Amino acid sequence: MLDQALGLLERGEGPILEDFPDDAPEGAVEEGVWACPLPLASAEVPANMDEALRQQLQAEVSRLRPWYEEAVRKHGRTAVGVSGLGADRMPELAGMLTEAALDEEIEAPDGATTEMPLLLRHAADDLKAYYMEAAAAQPSAKSPSPDDMNRWLLGETRLGETLYRARDVLGAKEDPGLKILGRVLVPASYRERPTPK
């Protein structure tokens, strides 16, 4: 497609309107197993593993933003927003989830209208929707199945790691609301973190 776009520069007259296919060229994407092609793990790892999780989750959220916006542009809708905070607030929602995973005091973002622990549940749901919509916008010869998406999200991302850690921390709390929240952060069919394919 880049060659086609550069070829427009060779035309002598203008303006020129040209349609290009949205699909990846044949052979550009391997047939068979779906995989999100974005490298999400940060190359630099701080000495403190808790700080590494915090930084890498924030980096993932940032890297997925253009693909999330592409998904919204393409489909004209999004499932993000159950928390009452939009996609612009993903870093704050990720920060809340990280605080839960690291057993820190959870700070509700400014403007949040839902109380804890329901706000944390909604933050997790918004983050999952954001990731899955961004991943589904990736060019691929194979459409991802729900299992493909869940295995990627839960097994290959820092969000998945954070969800599992938050599940374990909250599940050990005395507060019944937090204990229940811990049980629903990760689907029951994925009790153990999936290994990447």
Backbone as a printed PyTorch tensor [residue, N CA C, xyz], in Angstrom:
tensor([[[  0.8250,  -1.1790,   0.0000],
         [  0.0000,   0.0000,   0.0000],
         [  0.8750,   1.2520,   0.0000]],

        [[  2.0330,   1.2030,   0.6520],
         [  2.9410,   2.3430,   0.6570],
         [  3.4120,   2.6450,  -0.7600]],

        [[  3.7110,   1.5930,  -1.5320],
         [  4.1250,   1.7970,  -2.9250],
         [  3.0310,   2.5040,  -3.7180]],

        [[  1.7610,   2.1210,  -3.4780],
         [  0.6480,   2.7610,  -4.1760],
         [  0.5410,   4.2360,  -3.7950]],

        [[  0.7150,   4.5160,  -2.5150],
         [  0.6330,   5.9070,  -2.0570],
         [  1.7650,   6.7430,  -2.6470]],

        [[  2.9760,   6.1970,  -2.6620],
         [  4.1050,   6.9290,  -3.2430],
         [  3.9440,   7.0980,  -4.7520]],

        [[  3.2860,   6.1390,  -5.3880],
         [  3.0300,   6.2410,  -6.8260],
         [  2.1750,   7.4420,  -7.1890]],

        [[  1.3520,   7.9170,  -6.2470],
         [  0.5280,   9.1020,  -6.5040],
         [  1.3860,  10.3420,  -6.7340]],

        [[  2.5800,  10.3660,  -6.1550],
         [  3.4730,  11.5130,  -6.3200],
         [  3.9850,  11.6330,  -7.7550]],

        [[  3.9700,  10.5550,  -8.4990],
         [  4.4630,  10.5510,  -9.8720],
         [  3.4340,  11.0670, -10.8730]],

        [[  2.1980,  11.2070, -10.4450],
         [  1.1490,  11.6950, -11.3390],
         [  1.3220,  13.1860, -11.5710]],

        [[  1.0960,  13.6120, -12.7890],
         [  1.3170,  15.0020, -13.1620],
         [  0.1850,  15.9380, -12.8050]],

        [[ -1.0320,  15.4390, -12.7280],
         [ -2.1620,  16.3220, -12.4430],
         [ -2.7610,  15.9960, -11.0850]],

        [[ -3.5760,  16.8650, -10.6090],
         [ -4.2150,  16.6400,  -9.3120],
         [ -5.4050,  17.5490,  -9.1650]],

        [[ -6.1580,  17.5180,  -8.1680],
         [ -6.0500,  16.5900,  -7.0420],
         [ -6.4520,  15.1660,  -7.4630]],

        [[ -5.9560,  14.2050,  -6.7010],
         [ -6.1910,  12.7910,  -7.0110],
         [ -6.8510,  12.1370,  -5.8080]],

        [[ -7.9540,  11.4560,  -6.0780],
         [ -8.6020,  10.6380,  -5.0550],
         [ -8.4570,   9.1890,  -5.4990]],

        [[ -7.9440,   8.3680,  -4.6140],
         [ -7.6870,   6.9740,  -4.9590],
         [ -8.1420,   6.1010,  -3.7920]],

        [[ -8.8180,   5.0090,  -4.0980],
         [ -9.2190,   4.0560,  -3.0690],
         [ -8.1540,   2.9870,  -2.9200]],

        [[ -7.8740,   2.6350,  -1.6780],
         [ -6.9240,   1.5650,  -1.3820],
         [ -7.6240,   0.5500,  -0.4950]],

        [[ -7.2960,  -0.7120,  -0.6310],
         [ -7.9450,  -1.7270,   0.2060],
         [ -7.5220,  -1.5810,   1.6760]],

        [[ -8.4620,  -1.9210,   2.5810],
         [ -8.1630,  -1.8910,   4.0170],
         [ -7.4660,  -3.1660,   4.4730]],

        [[ -7.5240,  -4.2050,   3.6660],
         [ -6.9550,  -5.4920,   4.0540],
         [ -5.4500,  -5.4970,   3.8710]],

        [[ -4.7880,  -6.2870,   4.7070],
         [ -3.3430,  -6.4590,   4.5590],
         [ -3.0810,  -7.2300,   3.2730]],

        [[ -1.9950,  -6.9070,   2.5740],
         [ -1.6790,  -7.6400,   1.3580],
         [ -1.4590,  -9.1160,   1.6520]],

        [[ -1.7480,  -9.9560,   0.6430],
         [ -1.5610, -11.3970,   0.8170],
         [ -0.1190, -11.6940,   1.1740]],

        [[  0.0480, -12.6320,   2.1120],
         [  1.3880, -13.0110,   2.5350],
         [  1.9500, -12.1230,   3.6300]],

        [[  1.2810, -10.9870,   3.9210],
         [  1.7980, -10.0860,   4.9530],
         [  1.5110, -10.6190,   6.3470]],

        [[  0.4490, -11.4090,   6.4660],
         [  0.0610, -11.9620,   7.7590],
         [ -0.0030, -13.4730,   7.6280]],

        [[  0.6090, -14.1670,   8.5600],
         [  0.6380, -15.6180,   8.5190],
         [ -0.7530, -16.1870,   8.7450]],

        [[ -1.1240, -17.1680,   7.9390],
         [ -2.4070, -17.8530,   8.0930],
         [ -2.3630, -18.7200,   9.3410]],

        [[ -3.5320, -19.0160,   9.8970],
         [ -3.5820, -19.9720,  10.9940],
         [ -3.8940, -19.3170,  12.3130]],

        [[ -3.0120, -19.4390,  13.2730],
         [ -3.2450, -18.9870,  14.6330],
         [ -3.2440, -17.4660,  14.7050]],

        [[ -4.2370, -16.9280,  15.4090],
         [ -4.2920, -15.4800,  15.5930],
         [ -3.3090, -15.0710,  16.6770]],

        [[ -2.6380, -13.9740,  16.4590],
         [ -1.7580, -13.3980,  17.4770],
         [ -1.7680, -11.8970,  17.3040]],

        [[ -1.8120, -11.1800,  18.4120],
         [ -1.7270,  -9.7290,  18.3610],
         [ -0.2890,  -9.3690,  18.0230]],

        [[ -0.0520,  -8.6570,  16.9090],
         [  1.3170,  -8.3990,  16.4740],
         [  2.0540,  -7.3110,  17.2400]],

        [[  1.3840,  -6.6150,  18.1530],
         [  2.0600,  -5.5400,  18.8750],
         [  2.9820,  -6.0950,  19.9520]],

        [[  4.2450,  -5.6780,  19.9550],
         [  5.1010,  -6.0440,  21.0870],
         [  4.7520,  -5.1360,  22.2640]],

        [[  4.2310,  -5.7120,  23.3340],
         [  3.7320,  -4.8750,  24.4170],
         [  4.6700,  -4.7680,  25.6050]],

        [[  5.5360,  -5.7340,  25.8230],
         [  6.3990,  -5.6970,  27.0000],
         [  7.4510,  -4.6040,  26.8470]],

        [[  7.7090,  -3.9030,  27.9310],
         [  8.7160,  -2.8530,  27.9280],
         [ 10.1100,  -3.4670,  27.9160]],

        [[ 11.0250,  -2.8620,  27.1840],
         [ 12.3830,  -3.3890,  27.0960],
         [ 13.1590,  -3.1240,  28.3830]],

        [[ 12.8970,  -1.9980,  29.0320],
         [ 13.6250,  -1.6310,  30.2390],
         [ 12.8530,  -2.0930,  31.4690]],

        [[ 13.4920,  -2.8620,  32.3290],
         [ 12.8370,  -3.3870,  33.5260],
         [ 13.4790,  -2.7620,  34.7570]],

        [[ 12.7200,  -1.9900,  35.5460],
         [ 13.2760,  -1.4270,  36.7680],
         [ 13.6590,  -2.5350,  37.7470]],

        [[ 14.5350,  -2.2170,  38.6970],
         [ 14.9840,  -3.2020,  39.6900],
         [ 13.8070,  -3.6800,  40.5440]],

        [[ 12.8610,  -2.8170,  40.8380],
         [ 11.6990,  -3.1550,  41.6480],
         [ 10.6200,  -3.7360,  40.7390]],

        [[ 10.2500,  -4.9920,  40.9570],
         [  9.2850,  -5.6540,  40.0740],
         [  7.8900,  -5.0480,  40.1700]],

        [[  7.5100,  -4.5420,  41.3490],
         [  6.2070,  -3.8850,  41.4550],
         [  6.1790,  -2.6260,  40.6030]],

        [[  7.2760,  -1.8650,  40.6350],
         [  7.3530,  -0.6500,  39.8200],
         [  7.3900,  -1.0160,  38.3380]],

        [[  8.0220,  -2.1400,  38.0110],
         [  8.0570,  -2.6000,  36.6170],
         [  6.6400,  -2.8870,  36.1270]],

        [[  5.8460,  -3.5620,  36.9450],
         [  4.4630,  -3.8560,  36.5600],
         [  3.7050,  -2.5650,  36.3150]],

        [[  3.8510,  -1.6050,  37.2150],
         [  3.1470,  -0.3190,  37.0840],
         [  3.5380,   0.3840,  35.7780]],

        [[  4.8440,   0.4780,  35.5150],
         [  5.3310,   1.1720,  34.3070],
         [  4.9430,   0.4320,  33.0310]],

        [[  5.0540,  -0.8790,  33.0470],
         [  4.7680,  -1.6450,  31.8340],
         [  3.2810,  -1.6360,  31.5030]],

        [[  2.4270,  -1.6550,  32.5140],
         [  0.9960,  -1.5580,  32.2470],
         [  0.6620,  -0.2020,  31.6420]],

        [[  1.2490,   0.8600,  32.1800],
         [  1.0020,   2.1950,  31.6170],
         [  1.5060,   2.2740,  30.1700]],

        [[  2.6570,   1.6570,  29.8960],
         [  3.2040,   1.6520,  28.5330],
         [  2.2870,   0.8910,  27.5830]],

        [[  1.7420,  -0.2350,  28.0310],
         [  0.7990,  -1.0010,  27.2020],
         [ -0.4140,  -0.1630,  26.8390]],

        [[ -0.9800,   0.4820,  27.8420],
         [ -2.1720,   1.3140,  27.6170],
         [ -1.8700,   2.3650,  26.5530]],

        [[ -0.7090,   2.9910,  26.6360],
         [ -0.3260,   4.0140,  25.6510],
         [ -0.1340,   3.4300,  24.2600]],

        [[  0.5320,   2.2770,  24.1800],
         [  0.7940,   1.6620,  22.8700],
         [ -0.4820,   1.2080,  22.1750]],

        [[ -1.4860,   0.8280,  22.9440],
         [ -2.7280,   0.3480,  22.3520],
         [ -3.6590,   1.4830,  21.9240]],

        [[ -3.4020,   2.7000,  22.3710],
         [ -4.3240,   3.8120,  22.1070],
         [ -4.6220,   4.0310,  20.6140]],

        [[ -3.6130,   4.0810,  19.7270],
         [ -3.9440,   4.2910,  18.3080],
         [ -4.8170,   3.1770,  17.7280]],

        [[ -4.5930,   1.9340,  18.1760],
         [ -5.3960,   0.8170,  17.6570],
         [ -6.8060,   0.8470,  18.2200]],

        [[ -6.9430,   1.2770,  19.4670],
         [ -8.2760,   1.4470,  20.0440],
         [ -9.0410,   2.5150,  19.2580]],

        [[ -8.3790,   3.6340,  18.9750],
         [ -9.0340,   4.7010,  18.2100],
         [ -9.4110,   4.2340,  16.8130]],

        [[ -8.5710,   3.4030,  16.2080],
         [ -8.8900,   2.8390,  14.8900],
         [-10.1240,   1.9510,  14.9710]],

        [[-10.2200,   1.1550,  16.0190],
         [-11.3900,   0.2840,  16.1950],
         [-12.6630,   1.1080,  16.3480]],

        [[-12.5990,   2.1850,  17.1230],
         [-13.7700,   3.0490,  17.3120],
         [-14.1360,   3.7300,  15.9960]],

        [[-13.1190,   4.1940,  15.2510],
         [-13.3830,   4.8340,  13.9610],
         [-14.0430,   3.8550,  12.9940]],

        [[-13.5350,   2.6470,  12.9770],
         [-14.0340,   1.6340,  12.0360],
         [-15.4530,   1.1790,  12.3740]],

        [[-15.7300,   0.9830,  13.6620],
         [-17.0260,   0.4260,  14.0610],
         [-18.0300,   1.4800,  14.5250]],

        [[-17.5350,   2.6770,  14.8440],
         [-18.4360,   3.7420,  15.2640],
         [-19.0040,   3.5560,  16.6650]],

        [[-18.4110,   2.6680,  17.4430],
         [-18.8860,   2.4270,  18.7930],
         [-17.7750,   1.8080,  19.6260]],

        [[-18.0110,   1.7740,  20.9460],
         [-17.0590,   1.1460,  21.8640],
         [-17.8120,   0.6140,  23.0700]],

        [[-17.2430,  -0.4030,  23.6900],
         [-17.8030,  -0.9420,  24.9320],
         [-17.1550,  -0.2760,  26.1500]],

        [[-16.1760,   0.5840,  25.9130],
         [-15.5060,   1.2970,  27.0070],
         [-16.4350,   2.3810,  27.5430]],

        [[-16.5320,   2.4870,  28.8460],
         [-17.3190,   3.5660,  29.4310],
         [-18.1780,   3.1510,  30.6020]],

        [[-18.2010,   1.8700,  30.9510],
         [-19.0340,   1.4280,  32.0580],
         [-18.6030,   2.0700,  33.3820]],

        [[-17.3420,   2.4680,  33.4810],
         [-16.8450,   3.1330,  34.6970],
         [-17.3310,   4.5750,  34.7980]],

        [[-17.8790,   5.0920,  33.7100],
         [-18.2640,   6.4980,  33.6720],
         [-17.1170,   7.3970,  33.2530]],

        [[-15.9500,   6.7890,  33.0260],
         [-14.7690,   7.5200,  32.5870],
         [-14.4040,   7.0060,  31.1950]],

        [[-14.0260,   7.8670,  30.3030],
         [-13.7670,   7.4820,  28.9230],
         [-12.3770,   6.9160,  28.6940]],

        [[-12.0890,   6.6500,  27.4350],
         [-10.8050,   6.0660,  27.0470],
         [ -9.6360,   6.9870,  27.3940]],

        [[ -9.8750,   8.2890,  27.4760],
         [ -8.8080,   9.2140,  27.8560],
         [ -8.3280,   8.9710,  29.2840]],

        [[ -9.1280,   8.2930,  30.0590],
         [ -8.8050,   8.0560,  31.4700],
         [ -8.2250,   6.6630,  31.7150]],

        [[ -7.8840,   5.9440,  30.6430],
         [ -7.3290,   4.5950,  30.7970],
         [ -6.0850,   4.5540,  31.6990]],

        [[ -5.1650,   5.5090,  31.5990],
         [ -4.0130,   5.4480,  32.5090],
         [ -4.4280,   5.4780,  33.9850]],

        [[ -5.4410,   6.2640,  34.3110],
         [ -5.9010,   6.3230,  35.6990],
         [ -6.5760,   5.0220,  36.1200]],

        [[ -7.3640,   4.4360,  35.2120],
         [ -8.0150,   3.1650,  35.5230],
         [ -6.9690,   2.0620,  35.7060]],

        [[ -5.9440,   2.0870,  34.8510],
         [ -4.8490,   1.1210,  34.9920],
         [ -4.1260,   1.3250,  36.3180]],

        [[ -3.9660,   2.5820,  36.7240],
         [ -3.3350,   2.8790,  38.0010],
         [ -4.1270,   2.3190,  39.1740]],

        [[ -5.4620,   2.4290,  39.1100],
         [ -6.3060,   1.8610,  40.1670],
         [ -6.1240,   0.3570,  40.2640]],

        [[ -6.1380,  -0.3050,  39.1280],
         [ -6.0140,  -1.7650,  39.1160],
         [ -4.6360,  -2.1900,  39.6320]],

        [[ -3.6110,  -1.4250,  39.2720],
         [ -2.2620,  -1.7310,  39.7630],
         [ -2.2000,  -1.5630,  41.2800]],

        [[ -2.8260,  -0.5160,  41.8010],
         [ -2.8570,  -0.3170,  43.2520],
         [ -3.5060,  -1.5050,  43.9430]],

        [[ -4.5860,  -2.0260,  43.3680],
         [ -5.2370,  -3.2130,  43.9380],
         [ -4.3060,  -4.4110,  43.8840]],

        [[ -3.6210,  -4.5980,  42.7550],
         [ -2.7320,  -5.7490,  42.5730],
         [ -1.5430,  -5.7010,  43.5190]],

        [[ -1.0960,  -4.4880,  43.8620],
         [  0.0630,  -4.3310,  44.7340],
         [ -0.3420,  -4.1340,  46.1960]],

        [[ -1.6410,  -4.2980,  46.4720],
         [ -2.1850,  -4.1720,  47.8220],
         [ -1.9000,  -2.7880,  48.4140]],

        [[ -2.0560,  -1.7660,  47.5780],
         [ -1.9080,  -0.3790,  48.0050],
         [ -3.2890,   0.2370,  48.1930]],

        [[ -3.3170,   1.4290,  48.7780],
         [ -4.5880,   2.1400,  48.8880],
         [ -5.0340,   2.5410,  47.4850]],

        [[ -6.2870,   2.2600,  47.1510],
         [ -6.8050,   2.5200,  45.8050],
         [ -7.3930,   3.9190,  45.7620]],

        [[ -6.8390,   4.7350,  44.8710],
         [ -7.2940,   6.1170,  44.7120],
         [ -8.2950,   6.1880,  43.5550]],

        [[ -9.5040,   6.6420,  43.8370],
         [-10.5020,   6.8310,  42.7850],
         [-10.1460,   8.0770,  41.9780]],

        [[-10.2110,   8.0010,  40.6440],
         [ -9.9120,   9.1840,  39.8230],
         [-10.9150,  10.3070,  40.0580]],

        [[-10.4950,  11.5400,  39.8520],
         [-11.3980,  12.6870,  39.9400],
         [-12.5530,  12.4810,  38.9660]],

        [[-13.7320,  12.8250,  39.4160],
         [-14.9000,  12.7420,  38.5410],
         [-15.5800,  11.3870,  38.5500]],

        [[-15.0330,  10.4100,  39.2450],
         [-15.6710,   9.0860,  39.3120],
         [-16.9340,   9.2030,  40.1510]],

        [[-18.0330,   8.6600,  39.6650],
         [-19.3060,   8.7650,  40.3720],
         [-19.7210,   7.4560,  41.0220]],

        [[-19.0080,   6.3780,  40.7450],
         [-19.3120,   5.0710,  41.3210],
         [-18.4130,   4.8450,  42.5330]],

        [[-18.9470,   4.2110,  43.5380],
         [-18.1930,   3.9210,  44.7630],
         [-17.3870,   2.6360,  44.6010]],

        [[-16.3510,   2.5050,  45.4190],
         [-15.5910,   1.2600,  45.5050],
         [-16.4540,   0.2130,  46.2030]],

        [[-16.3290,  -1.0480,  45.9520],
         [-15.4230,  -1.7010,  45.0140],
         [-15.9800,  -1.7920,  43.5910]],

        [[-17.2380,  -1.3180,  43.4020],
         [-17.8350,  -1.4080,  42.0700],
         [-17.0440,  -0.6020,  41.0410]],

        [[-16.4880,   0.5230,  41.4500],
         [-15.6810,   1.3290,  40.5270],
         [-14.4820,   0.5300,  40.0200]],

        [[-13.8480,  -0.2220,  40.8920],
         [-12.7060,  -1.0360,  40.4820],
         [-13.1440,  -2.1220,  39.5080]],

        [[-14.2890,  -2.7220,  39.7430],
         [-14.8310,  -3.7370,  38.8130],
         [-15.0630,  -3.1060,  37.4430]],

        [[-15.6780,  -1.9360,  37.4160],
         [-15.9430,  -1.2510,  36.1460],
         [-14.6480,  -0.8260,  35.4630]],

        [[-13.6510,  -0.4080,  36.2480],
         [-12.3490,  -0.0450,  35.6750],
         [-11.7320,  -1.2500,  34.9750]],

        [[-11.7890,  -2.4180,  35.6150],
         [-11.2520,  -3.6400,  35.0090],
         [-12.0050,  -3.9840,  33.7290]],

        [[-13.3270,  -3.8420,  33.7480],
         [-14.1260,  -4.1300,  32.5470],
         [-13.7820,  -3.1710,  31.4100]],

        [[-13.6040,  -1.8950,  31.7330],
         [-13.2320,  -0.9210,  30.6990],
         [-11.8480,  -1.2270,  30.1190]],

        [[-10.9120,  -1.5870,  30.9760],
         [ -9.5700,  -1.9260,  30.4850],
         [ -9.6110,  -3.1440,  29.5770]],

        [[-10.3640,  -4.1630,  29.9490],
         [-10.4780,  -5.3670,  29.1090],
         [-11.0770,  -5.0130,  27.7480]],

        [[-12.1440,  -4.2040,  27.7490],
         [-12.7800,  -3.8120,  26.4870],
         [-11.8110,  -3.0080,  25.6220]],

        [[-11.0840,  -2.0970,  26.2320],
         [-10.1050,  -1.2600,  25.5320],
         [ -9.0540,  -2.1350,  24.8500]],

        [[ -8.5080,  -3.0930,  25.5950],
         [ -7.4840,  -3.9860,  25.0490],
         [ -8.0420,  -4.8360,  23.9140]],

        [[ -9.1950,  -5.4260,  24.1380],
         [ -9.7470,  -6.3330,  23.1260],
         [-10.1500,  -5.5950,  21.8560]],

        [[-10.7020,  -4.4030,  21.9850],
         [-11.0480,  -3.6280,  20.7970],
         [ -9.7900,  -3.2220,  20.0410]],

        [[ -8.7480,  -2.8260,  20.7700],
         [ -7.4840,  -2.4580,  20.1250],
         [ -6.8670,  -3.6590,  19.4190]],

        [[ -6.8640,  -4.8110,  20.0680],
         [ -6.2700,  -6.0110,  19.4710],
         [ -7.0530,  -6.4640,  18.2460]],

        [[ -8.3660,  -6.3600,  18.3010],
         [ -9.1920,  -6.7840,  17.1650],
         [ -9.0040,  -5.8730,  15.9510]],

        [[ -8.5070,  -4.6590,  16.1550],
         [ -8.2660,  -3.7350,  15.0440],
         [ -6.9860,  -4.0680,  14.2860]],

        [[ -6.1570,  -4.9700,  14.8270],
         [ -4.9070,  -5.3490,  14.1660],
         [ -5.2060,  -6.0910,  12.8660]],

        [[ -4.4050,  -5.8600,  11.8240],
         [ -4.6130,  -6.6210,  10.5910],
         [ -4.2530,  -8.0850,  10.8280]],

        [[ -5.1240,  -8.9800,  10.3990],
         [ -4.8990, -10.4050,  10.6000],
         [ -5.6470, -11.1930,   9.5510]],

        [[ -5.0390, -12.2750,   9.1050],
         [ -5.6970, -13.1400,   8.1300],
         [ -6.7750, -13.9720,   8.8050]],

        [[ -6.6790, -14.1340,  10.1020],
         [ -7.6290, -14.9460,  10.8470],
         [ -8.2990, -14.0670,  11.8930]],

        [[ -9.6150, -14.0990,  11.9340],
         [-10.3250, -13.3640,  12.9780],
         [-10.1340, -14.0920,  14.2980]],

        [[ -9.8400, -13.3410,  15.3560],
         [ -9.6270, -14.0000,  16.6430],
         [-10.9250, -14.5240,  17.2330]],

        [[-10.8700, -15.6980,  17.8160],
         [-12.0120, -16.2500,  18.5420],
         [-12.0170, -15.6330,  19.9410]],

        [[-13.1200, -15.7710,  20.6710],
         [-13.1130, -15.2840,  22.0560],
         [-11.9930, -15.9290,  22.8790]],

        [[-11.7090, -17.2120,  22.6390],
         [-10.6260, -17.8680,  23.3690],
         [ -9.2730, -17.2660,  22.9870]],

        [[ -9.0690, -16.9850,  21.6850],
         [ -7.8240, -16.3320,  21.2530],
         [ -7.6270, -15.0190,  22.0050]],

        [[ -8.6840, -14.2290,  22.0590],
         [ -8.6020, -12.9150,  22.7000],
         [ -8.3220, -13.0430,  24.1990]],

        [[ -9.0450, -13.9520,  24.8580],
         [ -8.8300, -14.1270,  26.2930],
         [ -7.4400, -14.6740,  26.5960]],

        [[ -6.9650, -15.6180,  25.7930],
         [ -5.6270, -16.1780,  26.0170],
         [ -4.5650, -15.0890,  25.8290]],

        [[ -4.7610, -14.2220,  24.8290],
         [ -3.8180, -13.1220,  24.6130],
         [ -3.8720, -12.1470,  25.7910]],

        [[ -5.0790, -11.6750,  26.1010],
         [ -5.2210, -10.6530,  27.1360],
         [ -4.7240, -11.1600,  28.4890]],

        [[ -5.1360, -12.3540,  28.8650],
         [ -4.7990, -12.8660,  30.1900],
         [ -3.4040, -13.4750,  30.2680]],

        [[ -2.8910, -13.9860,  29.1410],
         [ -1.6160, -14.6890,  29.1660],
         [ -0.4190, -13.9240,  28.6580]],

        [[ -0.6450, -12.8700,  27.8480],
         [  0.4860, -12.2160,  27.1990],
         [  0.6320, -10.7290,  27.5090]],

        [[ -0.2790, -10.1780,  28.2860],
         [ -0.2130,  -8.7360,  28.5550],
         [  0.0600,  -8.4600,  30.0290]],

        [[  0.5440,  -7.2590,  30.2930],
         [  0.7220,  -6.8330,  31.6810],
         [ -0.6400,  -6.6410,  32.3470]],

        [[ -1.6570,  -6.3030,  31.5570],
         [ -3.0020,  -6.2160,  32.1290],
         [ -3.4110,  -7.5730,  32.6720]],

        [[ -3.1560,  -8.6370,  31.9210],
         [ -3.4860,  -9.9790,  32.4060],
         [ -2.7750, -10.2920,  33.7060]],

        [[ -1.4830,  -9.9940,  33.7560],
         [ -0.7130, -10.2260,  34.9850],
         [ -1.3070,  -9.4320,  36.1450]],

        [[ -1.6830,  -8.1840,  35.8750],
         [ -2.2430,  -7.3160,  36.9100],
         [ -3.5940,  -7.8500,  37.3880]],

        [[ -4.4120,  -8.3470,  36.4760],
         [ -5.7100,  -8.9060,  36.8560],
         [ -5.5410, -10.1180,  37.7660]],

        [[ -4.6060, -10.9960,  37.4260],
         [ -4.3760, -12.1710,  38.2670],
         [ -3.8500, -11.7730,  39.6490]],

        [[ -2.9420, -10.8230,  39.6810],
         [ -2.4100, -10.3830,  40.9750],
         [ -3.4970,  -9.7030,  41.8050]],

        [[ -4.3160,  -8.8660,  41.1780],
         [ -5.4130,  -8.2040,  41.8930],
         [ -6.4180,  -9.2410,  42.3870]],

        [[ -6.6940, -10.2500,  41.5790],
         [ -7.6120, -11.3200,  41.9930],
         [ -7.1270, -11.9650,  43.2920]],

        [[ -5.8430, -12.2950,  43.3330],
         [ -5.2940, -12.9700,  44.5130],
         [ -5.2840, -12.0650,  45.7430]],

        [[ -4.9050, -10.7910,  45.5420],
         [ -4.8590,  -9.8480,  46.6710],
         [ -6.2600,  -9.5950,  47.2140]],

        [[ -7.2070,  -9.3010,  46.3290],
         [ -8.5660,  -8.9840,  46.7710],
         [ -9.2610, -10.2070,  47.3530]],

        [[ -8.9790, -11.3800,  46.7910],
         [ -9.5920, -12.6090,  47.2880],
         [ -9.1850, -12.9430,  48.7060]],

        [[ -8.0690, -12.3930,  49.1710],
         [ -7.5910, -12.6450,  50.5310],
         [ -8.0750, -11.5940,  51.5310]],

        [[ -8.8340, -10.6110,  51.0660],
         [ -9.3090,  -9.5380,  51.9470],
         [-10.4520, -10.0250,  52.8410]],

        [[-10.6150,  -9.3510,  53.9840],
         [-11.7290,  -9.6420,  54.8980],
         [-13.0330,  -9.0430,  54.3700]],

        [[-12.9370,  -7.8870,  53.7190],
         [-14.1170,  -7.1930,  53.1970],
         [-14.8130,  -8.0910,  52.1740]],

        [[-16.0980,  -8.4480,  52.4060],
         [-16.7850,  -9.3580,  51.4790],
         [-16.9300,  -8.7860,  50.0650]],

        [[-17.1040,  -7.4540,  49.9530],
         [-17.2190,  -6.8410,  48.6190],
         [-15.9430,  -7.0030,  47.8170]],

        [[-14.7820,  -6.7990,  48.4700],
         [-13.4940,  -6.9580,  47.7900],
         [-13.2230,  -8.4260,  47.4740]],

        [[-13.6060,  -9.3050,  48.3670],
         [-13.4080, -10.7470,  48.1610],
         [-14.1970, -11.2170,  46.9290]],

        [[-15.4420, -10.7670,  46.8200],
         [-16.2710, -11.1260,  45.6580],
         [-15.6730, -10.5320,  44.3930]],

        [[-15.2310,  -9.2800,  44.4630],
         [-14.6100,  -8.6470,  43.3050],
         [-13.4030,  -9.4500,  42.8390]],

        [[-12.6040,  -9.9140,  43.7870],
         [-11.4500, -10.7330,  43.4200],
         [-11.8440, -11.9560,  42.6210]],

        [[-12.9860, -12.5390,  42.9370],
         [-13.4430, -13.7520,  42.2350],
         [-13.8890, -13.4830,  40.8010]],

        [[-14.3280, -12.2510,  40.5060],
         [-14.8870, -11.9960,  39.1720],
         [-13.9290, -11.2530,  38.2370]],

        [[-12.7470, -10.8910,  38.7110],
         [-11.8080, -10.1730,  37.8350],
         [-11.3110, -11.0380,  36.6850]],

        [[-11.1850, -12.3340,  36.9230],
         [-10.6900, -13.2680,  35.9140],
         [-11.7790, -14.3080,  35.6880]],

        [[-12.1250, -14.6280,  34.4230],
         [-13.1550, -15.6440,  34.1770],
         [-12.7910, -16.9830,  34.8300]],

        [[-13.8060, -17.6700,  35.3390],
         [-13.5950, -18.9430,  36.0300],
         [-12.8930, -19.9690,  35.1440]],

        [[-13.1100, -19.9060,  33.8460],
         [-12.4780, -20.8810,  32.9360],
         [-10.9860, -20.6110,  32.7340]],

        [[-10.4900, -19.5160,  33.2810],
         [ -9.0580, -19.1790,  33.1870],
         [ -8.4750, -19.0230,  34.5970]],

        [[ -8.7460, -19.9960,  35.4650],
         [ -8.2540, -19.9170,  36.8340],
         [ -6.7290, -19.7780,  36.8820]],

        [[ -6.0450, -20.4820,  35.9830],
         [ -4.5970, -20.3670,  35.8730],
         [ -4.2730, -19.4710,  34.6850]],

        [[ -3.2200, -18.7060,  34.7830],
         [ -2.8320, -17.8080,  33.6910],
         [ -2.4110, -18.6270,  32.4810]],

        [[ -3.0360, -18.3850,  31.3070],
         [ -2.6880, -19.1740,  30.1180],
         [ -1.2620, -18.9200,  29.6660]],

        [[ -0.6480, -19.9310,  29.0900],
         [  0.6770, -19.7610,  28.5250],
         [  0.5290, -19.3150,  27.0800]],

        [[  1.3840, -18.4110,  26.5990],
         [  1.2910, -17.9570,  25.2090],
         [  1.4330, -19.1180,  24.2390]],

        [[  0.6930, -19.0450,  23.1230],
         [  0.7690, -20.1000,  22.1000],
         [  2.0370, -19.9770,  21.3070]]])
